[in-house]
Amino acid sequence: MKNPSVYLDTSIISAYWDKGKAASIAARREKTRDWWNHERRHFELWASAGAENELRTGKFPHQTECLRMVKRLRYLPIDGRVDELVDELLALRIVPETKPGDAIHMAVAAAHEVDYLITWNYAHLANPIAQDRLRALCLKRNMRVPLLVSPESIPSVRLGQTIRRRD
């Protein structure tokens, strides 16, 4: 049986390497590393060229490490289905038009029927409003809906939670 699939957006990769001292940054780094070190082996991990391109943008501390990490993951293609979904996510304002990178992450996960999109982005991705709107769009297109989660809310084998592919 295949493991459940997870698409990692750039916030997860950035959080892994972020050395910030603020309590919130340190907490995200530790939760990300904990998930990476103990739970990731129970999932098929995926990223995309969209994630790599986003990590290439600008200059920030540990950018080289972030790029090295994302390049070690398998990539899901950004194809016509993804492009159509990005356009629809932006047109329907499921994701703000000022955040096309977030729309790419959501579209890649949905178009390839990934089980979970894991992110620290609560503003545009891992929140109940985005989840409901994505669900409606996916149902309209007869697609399986990915769950939009953080490392804190994805099922955990160590906690005795069942890890299985969603139907």
GUZA-423481 format. One record per residue (C-alpha): residue in one letter; chain; x, y, z. Coordinates in steps of 0.05 Angstrom, whole numbers, plus 5000, padded with zeros to 4 digits. Each point is the difference from the previous one (the first is absolute). Example, Ala and Ser with C-alpha at 12.3 -4.5 7.8 and 13.67 -1.06 7.14 Angstrom:
// residues 2
{pt 'A','A',{5246,4910,5156}}
{pt 'S','A',{5027,5069,4987}}
This chain:
// residues 167
{pt 'M','A',{5000,5000,5000}}
{pt 'K','A',{5026,5069,4982}}
{pt 'N','A',{5012,5050,5054}}
{pt 'P','A',{4957,5063,5002}}
{pt 'S','A',{5028,5056,4958}}
{pt 'V','A',{5023,5068,5025}}
{pt 'Y','A',{5016,5062,4960}}
{pt 'L','A',{5048,5046,5037}}
{pt 'D','A',{4993,5074,4988}}
{pt 'T','A',{5058,5047,5009}}
{pt 'S','A',{4981,5022,5070}}
{pt 'I','A',{5017,4930,5026}}
{pt 'I','A',{5068,4999,4967}}
{pt 'S','A',{5015,5071,5023}}
{pt 'A','A',{4978,4985,5071}}
{pt 'Y','A',{5046,4940,5003}}
{pt 'W','A',{5060,5045,4988}}
{pt 'D','A',{4977,5065,5034}}
{pt 'K','A',{5048,5018,5056}}
{pt 'G','A',{4958,5058,5027}}
{pt 'K','A',{4998,5008,5075}}
{pt 'A','A',{4928,5024,5008}}
{pt 'A','A',{4959,4950,5039}}
{pt 'S','A',{4950,4989,4942}}
{pt 'I','A',{5056,4988,4950}}
{pt 'A','A',{5036,4952,5046}}
{pt 'A','A',{4935,4962,5014}}
{pt 'R','A',{4986,4992,4925}}
{pt 'R','A',{5072,4978,4988}}
{pt 'E','A',{4996,4947,5055}}
{pt 'K','A',{4931,4975,4978}}
{pt 'T','A',{5023,4996,4928}}
{pt 'R','A',{5064,4964,5017}}
{pt 'D','A',{4962,4953,5047}}
{pt 'W','A',{4952,4982,4943}}
{pt 'W','A',{5057,4994,4950}}
{pt 'N','A',{5042,4955,5046}}
{pt 'H','A',{4945,4955,5026}}
{pt 'E','A',{4939,5000,4955}}
{pt 'R','A',{5020,5014,4928}}
{pt 'R','A',{5020,4927,4988}}
{pt 'H','A',{4927,4982,5005}}
{pt 'F','A',{4982,5043,4939}}
{pt 'E','A',{5018,5008,4927}}
{pt 'L','A',{5032,5069,4997}}
{pt 'W','A',{4990,5047,4941}}
{pt 'A','A',{5017,5071,4979}}
{pt 'S','A',{4999,5036,4933}}
{pt 'A','A',{5041,5046,4957}}
{pt 'G','A',{4953,5054,5027}}
{pt 'A','A',{5028,4988,5070}}
{pt 'E','A',{5071,5002,4974}}
{pt 'N','A',{4987,5064,4962}}
{pt 'E','A',{4970,5033,5061}}
{pt 'L','A',{5061,4981,5041}}
{pt 'R','A',{5045,5030,4947}}
{pt 'T','A',{4964,5067,5004}}
{pt 'G','A',{5036,5055,5038}}
{pt 'K','A',{5056,4989,5050}}
{pt 'F','A',{4991,4972,5070}}
{pt 'P','A',{5041,4964,5052}}
{pt 'H','A',{5010,4925,4986}}
{pt 'Q','A',{4973,5006,4930}}
{pt 'T','A',{5053,4951,4975}}
{pt 'E','A',{4979,4948,5051}}
{pt 'C','A',{4926,5010,4982}}
{pt 'L','A',{5014,4990,4926}}
{pt 'R','A',{5043,4939,5013}}
{pt 'M','A',{4944,4970,5042}}
{pt 'V','A',{4944,5013,4950}}
{pt 'K','A',{5042,4971,4943}}
{pt 'R','A',{5006,4934,5037}}
{pt 'L','A',{4924,4992,4997}}
{pt 'R','A',{4962,4971,4942}}
{pt 'Y','A',{4962,5052,4959}}
{pt 'L','A',{4929,4997,4976}}
{pt 'P','A',{4993,5032,4931}}
{pt 'I','A',{4969,5068,4988}}
{pt 'D','A',{4958,4982,4940}}
{pt 'G','A',{4937,5026,4966}}
{pt 'R','A',{4954,4974,5056}}
{pt 'V','A',{5042,5037,5051}}
{pt 'D','A',{5001,5064,4959}}
{pt 'E','A',{4924,4998,4992}}
{pt 'L','A',{4991,4989,5075}}
{pt 'V','A',{5047,5057,5016}}
{pt 'D','A',{4959,5046,4956}}
{pt 'E','A',{4935,4977,5033}}
{pt 'L','A',{5028,5005,5071}}
{pt 'L','A',{5021,5072,4986}}
{pt 'A','A',{4936,5019,4962}}
{pt 'L','A',{4955,4973,5055}}
{pt 'R','A',{5045,5034,5052}}
{pt 'I','A',{5011,4935,5037}}
{pt 'V','A',{5072,5025,5000}}
{pt 'P','A',{5013,5075,4993}}
{pt 'E','A',{5025,5021,4931}}
{pt 'T','A',{5061,5030,5035}}
{pt 'K','A',{5020,4929,5023}}
{pt 'P','A',{5008,4959,4936}}
{pt 'G','A',{5052,4956,5034}}
{pt 'D','A',{4949,4978,5051}}
{pt 'A','A',{4951,4985,4943}}
{pt 'I','A',{5053,4957,4966}}
{pt 'H','A',{5011,4959,5064}}
{pt 'M','A',{4925,4989,5008}}
{pt 'A','A',{4989,4984,4927}}
{pt 'V','A',{5058,4951,4996}}
{pt 'A','A',{4974,4963,5061}}
{pt 'A','A',{4929,4998,4974}}
{pt 'A','A',{5015,4983,4927}}
{pt 'H','A',{5044,4942,5021}}
{pt 'E','A',{4951,4977,5054}}
{pt 'V','A',{5051,5005,5056}}
{pt 'D','A',{4973,4980,5068}}
{pt 'Y','A',{5029,5058,5040}}
{pt 'L','A',{5029,5069,4984}}
{pt 'I','A',{5044,5015,5060}}
{pt 'T','A',{5014,5074,5014}}
{pt 'W','A',{5009,5053,5053}}
{pt 'N','A',{4960,5048,4958}}
{pt 'Y','A',{4935,5009,5039}}
{pt 'A','A',{4982,5065,4964}}
{pt 'H','A',{4988,4969,4931}}
{pt 'L','A',{5006,4924,5005}}
{pt 'A','A',{4991,4963,5066}}
{pt 'N','A',{4935,5030,5025}}
{pt 'P','A',{4927,4978,4999}}
{pt 'I','A',{4977,5052,4949}}
{pt 'A','A',{5053,4981,4949}}
{pt 'Q','A',{4985,4926,5013}}
{pt 'D','A',{4926,5009,4988}}
{pt 'R','A',{5010,5040,4937}}
{pt 'L','A',{5051,4951,4973}}
{pt 'R','A',{4952,4942,5016}}
{pt 'A','A',{4944,5034,4960}}
{pt 'L','A',{5046,5011,4941}}
{pt 'C','A',{5027,4929,5001}}
{pt 'L','A',{4930,4970,5006}}
{pt 'K','A',{4978,5041,4940}}
{pt 'R','A',{5059,4972,4961}}
{pt 'N','A',{4992,4928,5027}}
{pt 'M','A',{5068,5003,5034}}
{pt 'R','A',{5022,4973,5067}}
{pt 'V','A',{5011,5056,5050}}
{pt 'P','A',{5068,5006,5035}}
{pt 'L','A',{4997,5017,5074}}
{pt 'L','A',{5035,5066,5015}}
{pt 'V','A',{5039,4988,5064}}
{pt 'S','A',{5059,5022,5042}}
{pt 'P','A',{5052,4955,5032}}
{pt 'E','A',{4958,5007,5064}}
{pt 'S','A',{4936,4973,4969}}
{pt 'I','A',{5022,4946,4952}}
{pt 'P','A',{4988,4929,5028}}
{pt 'S','A',{5059,4974,5041}}
{pt 'V','A',{5020,4927,5005}}
{pt 'R','A',{5035,5014,5066}}
{pt 'L','A',{4934,5023,5029}}
{pt 'G','A',{4967,4935,4978}}
{pt 'Q','A',{4960,5034,4945}}
{pt 'T','A',{4984,4960,4938}}
{pt 'I','A',{5040,5020,4939}}
{pt 'R','A',{4966,4979,4936}}
{pt 'R','A',{4982,5027,4933}}
{pt 'R','A',{4935,5038,4997}}
{pt 'D','A',{4944,4974,4955}}
